[in-house]
């Protein structure tokens, strides 16, 4: 009897899959405004829109830098594994029958009322994500717990929380503006020094671009972001680390001092003065003057597994030109 019951579900699953293929069509990329409308459609007091948007943006970010992750071909980047969606014991991993998914313990749900749970359908994906998040509660701590259970990685949780914080603060997902970190009107010079050798503290390469300027020249945030680190580092001296909404960590080092109005956890935007050029670092706290005053600017990308440095020089040249045109 049990074997026959499972056979019925397998048949239903195959039928649903065939129906899904017949109904499938190309889903164009949404504009930011259209994406926002999508998030708002499934948001409520338990799950604010910026929680849904932050997870979707995180998935979009890692799909751009990971070759082992298939890019979602729909308007949203949300994704779930076949095992989670259809159920670990489901003999048909691509199942979309809501009855079969419920039977095998899959999380997939029908969001648009067409009778199937299609994990390539944006309505089904958002409705399923909303349901997962809402079962944990409505507070920020509840959201963090939900993320920990979904991703099981602290760095991922921190990245998504940063994105959600930015979206909540600025009430938009359009946070792509950047600024050159030294304001117009100040003298400075820089060139590409990525990969140059460095000797203090052991052999290593230079992971960034040095922008030379006079002591106390203002240093601005190049992006929207959340201050993740603020304090002393034996290499970077007085430094600030800011995480943005594109899984990028911006590192500003060798500062003389910080903007006294800022602290760890604060939100900044492009052009916010975060500190001032100095020559701190290469020693214990307070060490300064071992090199000419300059800003060390570095950028690191998080891909869901690791974080690595990449050359910021091309971006700096672009932002500099854009600033001059304003």
WOJO-V472348 format. One record per backbone hydrogen bond with DSSP energy under -0.5 kcal/mol. CO is the residue of the C=O (numbers start at 0). NH is the residue of the N-H. E is the energy in kcal/mol with one decimal. If there is no record, write none. Layout:
co: [CO CO]
nh: [NH NH]
e: [E E]
This chain:
co: [0 1 2 3 4 5 6 7 8 9 10 11 12 13 14 15 16 17 18 19 25 30 31 32 33 34 35 36 37 38 38 39 46 47 47 48 49 50 51 52 53 54 55 56 57 58 59 60 60 61 61 64 65 67 72 74 80 81 82 83 84 85 86 90 91 95 95 96 97 98 99 100 101 103 108 114 115 116 117 119 120 121 122 123 124 125 126 127 128 129 130 132 132 133 138 139 140 141 142 143 144 145 146 146 147 152 153 154 155 156 157 158 159 160 161 162 163 164 165 166 166 172 180 182 186 188 190 192 195 197 198 203 204 205 205 208 208 209 209 210 211 213 216 218 218 220 221 224 225 225 226 228 230 232 233 233 235 236 236 237 238 239 240 240 241 242 243 246 247 247 248 249 249 250 250 251 252 253 253 254 256 257 258 262 265 267 268 271 271 273 274 275 275 276 277 278 278 283 286 292 293 293 294 294 295 295 296 297 298 299 300 305 305 307 309 311 312 313 314 315 316 317 318 318 319 320 322]
nh: [4 5 6 7 8 9 10 11 12 13 14 15 16 17 18 19 20 21 22 23 27 34 35 36 37 38 39 40 41 41 42 42 43 50 51 52 53 54 55 56 57 58 59 60 61 62 63 63 64 64 65 66 68 69 26 29 84 85 86 106 107 105 89 92 94 97 116 100 101 102 103 105 104 88 110 97 117 118 120 121 124 125 126 127 128 129 130 131 132 133 134 135 136 136 142 143 144 145 146 147 148 149 150 151 151 156 157 158 159 160 161 162 163 164 165 166 167 168 169 170 171 174 219 185 213 211 192 195 205 203 201 197 206 194 207 210 296 190 211 294 188 216 276 273 274 270 178 267 227 242 264 240 238 236 281 282 253 232 238 254 230 251 227 228 249 225 246 301 243 249 299 241 251 252 297 239 295 277 279 237 275 259 261 265 226 224 271 220 273 258 218 255 256 215 293 288 289 286 280 212 277 295 210 296 252 297 208 250 309 248 307 302 304 300 298 315 316 317 318 319 320 321 179 322 323 324 325]
e: [-2.1 -2.3 -2.1 -1.8 -1.6 -2.4 -2.3 -2.5 -2.3 -2.4 -2.4 -2.3 -2.4 -2.3 -2.3 -2.5 -2.2 -2.0 -1.9 -1.1 -0.7 -2.7 -2.4 -2.1 -1.8 -2.3 -2.6 -1.6 -0.9 -0.9 -0.7 -0.5 -1.8 -1.3 -1.2 -2.7 -1.7 -1.8 -2.1 -2.7 -2.4 -2.3 -2.1 -2.5 -2.3 -1.9 -1.0 -0.6 -0.5 -0.9 -1.2 -0.5 -0.7 -0.5 -0.5 -0.5 -2.8 -2.9 -1.7 -2.6 -1.8 -0.5 -1.4 -0.6 -1.8 -0.5 -3.4 -2.8 -1.9 -1.9 -2.3 -2.9 -0.7 -0.6 -0.7 -0.7 -0.7 -0.6 -1.9 -0.5 -2.5 -2.7 -2.3 -2.2 -2.7 -2.9 -2.1 -2.3 -2.5 -2.7 -1.2 -1.6 -0.5 -0.6 -1.9 -2.1 -2.2 -2.3 -2.4 -2.5 -1.9 -1.8 -3.1 -0.6 -1.4 -2.1 -2.6 -1.9 -2.5 -2.5 -1.9 -2.0 -2.6 -2.3 -2.1 -2.6 -2.5 -2.4 -2.5 -1.4 -0.6 -1.5 -3.5 -1.3 -0.6 -2.6 -0.6 -1.8 -2.5 -1.7 -2.0 -2.7 -0.7 -2.6 -0.9 -0.5 -2.6 -0.6 -0.6 -2.8 -1.8 -1.8 -2.9 -2.7 -1.3 -2.4 -1.6 -2.8 -0.7 -2.4 -2.5 -2.7 -2.8 -3.0 -1.6 -1.8 -3.7 -1.5 -0.7 -2.4 -2.1 -2.7 -2.6 -1.8 -3.6 -2.3 -0.7 -2.6 -2.6 -0.6 -1.9 -2.7 -0.5 -0.5 -2.4 -2.2 -1.6 -0.9 -0.7 -0.6 -1.8 -0.7 -2.1 -2.0 -2.9 -2.0 -2.5 -2.6 -0.5 -2.1 -2.8 -3.3 -0.8 -2.6 -2.1 -1.5 -0.8 -2.3 -2.2 -1.0 -0.6 -0.6 -3.0 -0.7 -2.4 -0.5 -2.4 -3.1 -1.9 -3.0 -2.1 -2.3 -0.5 -3.0 -0.6 -2.4 -2.2 -1.9 -2.8 -2.4 -2.0 -2.4 -0.5 -2.5 -1.9 -1.3 -1.1]
